[in-house]
Amino acid sequence: MTAVATKSTAHSIVEASPRTKAFAGGFVILYAVITILPLLWIVATAFKSQSDAIAYPPKVIFEPTLEGYVNLFTVRTRQTPEFIAKLPPPETWYDKLVRKRDMVIAGPSKVVPRFVNSLIIGFGSTFLAVFLGTLAAYAFSRFRIPLADDLLFFILSTRMMPPVAVAIPIYLMYRQLNLTDTRLGMILLYTAVNVSLAVWLLKGFIDEIPREYEEAALVDGYTRLQALRKVVLPQAVTGIAATAIFCLIFSWNEYAFAVLLTSGEAQTMPPFIPFIIGEGGQDWPAVAAATTLFVVPIVMFTVLLRKHLLRGITFGAVRK
Amino acid sequence: MDTMTTILQPDHATIPGVSKPVKSRAGRRVHGLSDRAIAWLFVAPTIALLLAINIFPLIWMIRLSFTNLNLSMSYLPLRFVGLDNFRDILTDEDVWFRLQTTAQFVISSVALQVVVGFGLALLINRQFRGHSFWTTIILLPMMLSPAVVGNFWTLLLQPQIGPFNYLISLFTGVPPSSFSMTGQVSLAPWTIVLVDTWMWAPYVMLICLAGLRSIPDYIYEAAEVDRASPWRQFWSITLPMTVPFLMLAVLFRAIENFKMFDMVNLLTSGGPGSTTELVSISLKRAAFEKWRTGYSSALAIILFVTVFGAANIYVKTLNKVKQR
């Protein structure tokens, strides 16, 4: 698993021949293109009109419109053309767009509060999980803790439990504590799920920081806490950031707990998106618009994280 | 790999190459807390949180699993029914049928992901130009929200308007509205396997790639000197040396798919009928639609025990891979 293995010199006999490379490259690119098509289709659907979105045969070329996005952010009512003709002229471009469909905007939709919930719950639980996780990981990395292996297994096993099964007692407990459908309840729950990942990942990162630095700091008269703050943490910054992004992605994407334990107040985006409906069923352009806005940050984070992805999905065990 | 061979090292280990003597614990205590106190102070909050959010409710649930609690009829007196719930579950044909559906889903999706993922890893390992860019593209699906994925695939798979059926009909000539990937008993089980593979084959790929890259070049060079055929090299070097990594991926995917809920719930919601009703979906119906809390607690505990056992094997594999 050394870096040497990834680099083969030009004249190495292990190096693939140009023809093999071209074949491999062609196949992988084909797979990548096929795999990305569904996502591109959704991004394109967000710019279709309702009739283009459900046209047969499916339309690849269409006239782009922002209707999907307007529909996502607003609640509209259908009016008679006569009524609309009597109204003062539309003030904004989106008013105009909506009126073309014989509708008027009645107010904002719930998408912004749901987005805000996703952000608050995501960042809240990430902050807590990374904070607790850093402390615990440091302790597991540097001190002799009795039954450390068992504790670490216990911490990880909590994450692997089926969410629907976990939700049953949590639902009952939150009902007693008045935490059902509250942001605080969801933050606590997601923190508990994320902290296990945070401990395992951060332990891996902190294990890699040589102890010499700390030992030197301790000799110079620093206390443990000072050494942690001034020596270890600055070195672990990349690891902490990567861990935070993984936690954020989990909370952002989580659906099972959200759909079972929230209904309004604290509902996040994943359970909300499938229920964006227009007249007669799902409003696909609006759903696609919501999906696009929801997925864009994830795509950005994936690109940022690509060097650490392997660590993240193996709880820090495999590092390239 | 030396830096991560041992999981725990004594905190007062002397480090070779450092000339300064390491102070004893007693010496440190003079300024600040002792290491022991700090260790507990740092670990305790995490353990406390997990006890409160995971273990306490779990114990509560174990208690409930011996009762007849039904939240939609909470006026009924709470009665302890002993092992009745467990007996009901284990003798219920429906439950066995769900387990069978789940097993089929787990086996076929993981098998397909191994084939696709391992194949892709072998190809990407050829290091063609631009391989890291295309790898990142391939990795995107696994980072998305399974629920959102399940939801947008319902659009892609719509019989009339969806592009999937249209493409199939272009290639095969079958009319696009003559089959429904999510609505047909014969197709729906394969649909969830297909979408799951789209999403998670990259996961297997990424781990296999790490396995392939862990094989030092000199082994292949030696094999080349011995004139081993590429086929032979694959079977006696590449495959055996990637197996621990493959195991890691297989175990994790199997656990994840055994408890699969979100993607399938939005893609088929267990339908048509109950052809894709996996255990988790069945559990959700029992617990949050029929509100049979006692019964579903018992079912949940059975799932817990299964996953716990599998997680144990997984962590053992994890530590084995780590030590390489």
Contacts between the chains, C-beta under 8 A, distances in Angstrom:
chain1	res1	chain2	res2	distance
A	1	B	1	5.9
A	1	B	210	7.3
A	1	B	213	7.1
A	1	B	214	4.1
A	1	B	324	6.2
A	2	B	1	7.4
A	2	B	216	7.4
A	4	B	216	7.1
A	4	B	217	7.4
A	5	B	213	5.1
A	5	B	214	6.5
A	5	B	215	6.5
A	5	B	216	5.6
A	5	B	217	6.3
A	6	B	213	5.2
A	8	B	127	7.2
A	8	B	217	6.1
A	12	B	217	6.4
A	12	B	221	7.5
A	13	B	220	7.6
A	13	B	221	6.0
A	13	B	224	5.0
A	14	B	217	4.9
A	14	B	220	4.7
A	14	B	221	6.3
A	14	B	224	7.5
A	15	B	127	7.9
A	16	B	126	4.5
A	16	B	127	7.0
A	16	B	128	7.9
A	20	B	126	6.0
A	21	B	126	5.3
A	21	B	127	7.3
A	21	B	128	4.3
A	21	B	129	7.7
A	22	B	128	7.0
A	24	B	123	4.1
A	24	B	124	7.3
A	24	B	126	3.8
A	24	B	128	5.4
A	25	B	123	8.0
A	25	B	126	7.4
A	25	B	128	3.4
A	25	B	129	6.8
A	25	B	130	7.3
A	25	B	131	7.1
A	25	B	134	8.0
A	27	B	123	5.5
A	28	B	120	6.5
A	28	B	123	5.1
A	28	B	124	5.8
A	28	B	128	7.4
A	28	B	131	6.9
A	28	B	134	5.4
A	28	B	135	7.9
A	28	B	138	7.4
A	29	B	134	5.6
A	31	B	120	6.4
A	31	B	138	6.5
A	32	B	134	4.5
A	32	B	137	4.4
A	32	B	138	5.0
A	35	B	137	7.1
A	35	B	138	5.7
A	35	B	140	7.6
A	35	B	141	6.3
A	35	B	198	6.6
A	35	B	202	7.9
A	36	B	137	5.6
A	36	B	140	6.9
A	38	B	152	7.1
A	38	B	153	7.0
A	38	B	156	5.6
A	38	B	198	7.3
A	39	B	140	6.8
A	39	B	141	7.7
A	41	B	156	6.3
A	41	B	163	5.9
A	42	B	152	5.0
A	42	B	155	7.6
A	45	B	155	7.0
A	53	B	161	7.6
A	54	B	160	7.9
A	54	B	161	4.7
A	55	B	161	6.8
A	56	B	160	5.4
A	56	B	161	5.7
A	56	B	176	7.8
A	57	B	166	5.6
A	57	B	176	7.9
A	58	B	161	6.2
A	58	B	162	6.8
A	58	B	163	4.5
A	58	B	166	5.2
A	132	B	45	5.2
A	132	B	46	4.9
A	132	B	49	6.6
A	133	B	46	7.0
A	135	B	41	7.8
A	135	B	42	3.9
A	135	B	43	7.6
A	135	B	45	6.9
A	135	B	46	7.4
A	136	B	42	5.7
A	136	B	43	5.0
A	136	B	45	7.6
A	136	B	46	4.2
A	138	B	42	6.1
A	139	B	38	7.0
A	139	B	39	4.6
A	139	B	40	7.9
A	139	B	42	3.8
A	139	B	43	4.9
A	140	B	8	7.3
A	140	B	43	7.1
A	142	B	11	5.5
A	143	B	11	4.8
A	143	B	35	5.7
A	143	B	36	7.4
A	143	B	38	7.3
A	143	B	39	3.9
A	144	B	8	6.2
A	144	B	10	5.4
A	144	B	11	5.9
A	144	B	39	7.9
A	145	B	8	7.3
A	145	B	39	5.7
A	145	B	43	6.5
A	148	B	7	7.0
A	148	B	8	5.3
A	149	B	7	6.5
A	149	B	8	7.9
A	151	B	43	7.2
A	151	B	47	7.2
A	152	B	7	7.7
A	153	B	311	7.8
A	153	B	312	7.3
A	153	B	315	5.3
A	154	B	50	7.5
A	155	B	46	6.9
A	155	B	47	7.9
A	155	B	50	6.6
A	156	B	311	7.1
A	156	B	315	6.3
A	157	B	308	6.0
A	157	B	311	4.8
A	157	B	312	7.8
A	157	B	315	7.8
A	158	B	50	5.4
A	158	B	54	4.5
A	160	B	255	5.9
A	160	B	307	5.7
A	160	B	308	7.9
A	160	B	310	7.9
A	160	B	311	4.5
A	160	B	314	7.6
A	161	B	54	7.4
A	161	B	259	7.8
A	161	B	304	6.1
A	161	B	307	6.0
A	161	B	308	7.9
A	162	B	258	7.9
A	162	B	259	3.6
A	162	B	261	7.4
A	162	B	280	5.7
A	162	B	283	7.5
A	162	B	300	7.4
A	162	B	303	5.2
A	162	B	304	7.5
A	162	B	307	6.3
A	163	B	259	7.3
A	163	B	261	6.6
A	163	B	280	8.0
A	164	B	259	7.6
A	164	B	261	5.4
A	164	B	280	4.7
A	164	B	283	5.1
A	164	B	284	4.9
A	164	B	287	7.2
A	164	B	300	7.6
A	165	B	259	7.8
A	165	B	280	7.8
A	165	B	283	6.4
A	165	B	299	7.9
A	165	B	300	3.5
A	165	B	301	7.9
A	165	B	303	5.2
A	165	B	304	6.0
A	166	B	54	7.1
A	166	B	57	7.4
A	167	B	287	7.7
A	167	B	288	7.8
A	168	B	61	6.1
A	168	B	287	5.0
A	168	B	293	6.8
A	168	B	296	6.0
A	168	B	297	6.0
A	168	B	300	5.6
A	169	B	57	3.3
A	169	B	58	6.5
A	169	B	60	5.1
A	169	B	61	4.1
A	169	B	64	7.5
A	169	B	297	7.5
A	170	B	53	7.3
A	170	B	57	5.5
A	171	B	288	7.7
A	172	B	57	7.6
A	172	B	60	7.0
A	172	B	64	7.7
A	172	B	293	7.3
A	173	B	56	7.5
A	173	B	57	5.2
A	173	B	60	6.9
A	188	B	49	7.6
A	188	B	53	6.2
A	189	B	53	6.2
A	191	B	49	6.6
A	191	B	53	7.9
A	192	B	49	5.5
A	192	B	50	5.9
A	192	B	52	7.9
A	192	B	53	3.7
A	192	B	54	6.2
A	195	B	46	5.4
A	195	B	49	6.3
A	195	B	50	7.1
A	196	B	50	7.5
A	199	B	46	6.3
A	204	B	4	7.3
A	207	B	3	6.5
A	207	B	4	5.6
A	208	B	3	5.9
A	208	B	4	7.3
A	210	B	15	8.0
A	211	B	13	7.5
A	211	B	15	6.0
A	212	B	15	5.6
A	212	B	17	7.6
A	212	B	18	5.4
A	215	B	15	6.5
A	215	B	18	6.5
A	215	B	20	7.5
A	215	B	22	5.6
A	216	B	18	7.5
A	216	B	20	6.7
A	218	B	22	7.9
A	218	B	23	6.4
A	218	B	28	6.4
A	219	B	20	5.2
A	219	B	21	8.0
A	219	B	22	7.4
A	219	B	23	6.2
A	221	B	31	7.1
A	223	B	28	7.6
A	223	B	31	5.1
A	223	B	32	3.3
A	223	B	33	7.6
A	224	B	28	7.0
A	224	B	32	6.0
A	224	B	33	6.9
A	224	B	35	6.3
A	224	B	38	5.3
A	225	B	32	6.2
A	225	B	33	7.5
A	225	B	38	7.3
A	226	B	32	7.8
A	249	B	143	6.5
A	252	B	145	7.2
A	253	B	144	6.9
A	253	B	145	3.5
A	253	B	146	7.2
A	253	B	147	7.6
A	253	B	148	7.5
A	254	B	145	7.6
A	255	B	145	6.4
A	255	B	146	6.6
A	255	B	147	3.4
A	255	B	148	8.0
A	255	B	261	7.9
A	255	B	262	4.1
A	255	B	265	8.0
A	255	B	266	7.9
A	256	B	261	5.1
A	256	B	262	5.5
A	256	B	280	8.0
A	259	B	147	7.7
A	260	B	284	7.2
A	260	B	288	5.8
A	270	B	145	5.1
A	270	B	147	4.4
A	270	B	148	6.0
A	270	B	262	7.7
A	271	B	147	7.2
A	273	B	147	7.8
A	273	B	148	6.0
A	273	B	151	6.1
A	274	B	147	7.4
A	274	B	151	4.5
A	274	B	266	5.8
A	282	B	155	7.9
A	284	B	155	5.8
A	287	B	151	7.1
A	287	B	152	7.5
A	287	B	155	7.5
A	288	B	152	7.2
A	288	B	155	7.5
A	291	B	148	5.7
A	291	B	151	7.4
A	291	B	152	5.6
A	294	B	145	7.2
A	294	B	148	6.2
A	295	B	144	6.1
A	295	B	148	7.0
A	298	B	143	5.3
A	298	B	144	6.1
A	298	B	145	7.7
A	299	B	140	6.3
A	299	B	143	7.7
A	301	B	143	7.4
A	302	B	136	6.9
A	302	B	139	6.4
A	302	B	140	6.0
A	302	B	143	4.7
A	303	B	136	6.2
A	306	B	132	7.7
A	306	B	135	7.9
A	306	B	136	5.2
A	306	B	139	7.2
A	309	B	139	6.5
A	309	B	206	6.3
A	310	B	206	5.6
A	310	B	207	7.1
A	310	B	210	5.6
A	313	B	142	7.9
A	313	B	203	6.2
A	313	B	206	6.7
A	313	B	207	7.3
A	313	B	252	7.9
A	314	B	207	6.7
A	314	B	248	6.5
A	314	B	318	6.9
A	314	B	321	7.6
A	315	B	318	6.7
A	317	B	248	7.7
A	317	B	318	4.6
A	317	B	319	7.5
A	317	B	321	5.7
A	317	B	322	4.5
A	318	B	207	6.6
A	318	B	210	4.9
A	318	B	245	7.2
A	318	B	248	7.4
A	318	B	321	6.0
A	318	B	322	7.6
A	319	B	4	7.9
A	320	B	210	6.0
A	320	B	213	6.9
